[in-house]
């Protein structure tokens, strides 16, 4: 106390969640359920999502992934853990907010190319990018790989 902080605040970490917030675990869980429902609804309204994920079941699965939950928890924190304000942020004037991750950004043909490249090169992501997916960033390919490992297609290939 009383000392000045000369550190560059722009380089400091930013608090993204306060565990001592005023909400109960049940209220947070209920908000996350609503966020998943909003994510599913946003996918139903989005033309490109309905082409990639034509069934409600697939849309709901996509809305349950980490990106939706991270967005929901960030929304709660940015709105001071005020549930009403956070809900309004999830569904602003123009319609529900749609959050996508790498699994949704890749087309089926890109995923097939990735699997073919993975079979050829293993986890050499630089070669995969160079020879199979030059329009994708290395970060995108690595992120897709770790998400792809959680899918049924990965499990089928391993067994």
Beta strands, then each sheet from edge to edge (+ up, - down):
strand 1: 91-92
strand 2: 95-96
sheet 1: 1+ 2-
end
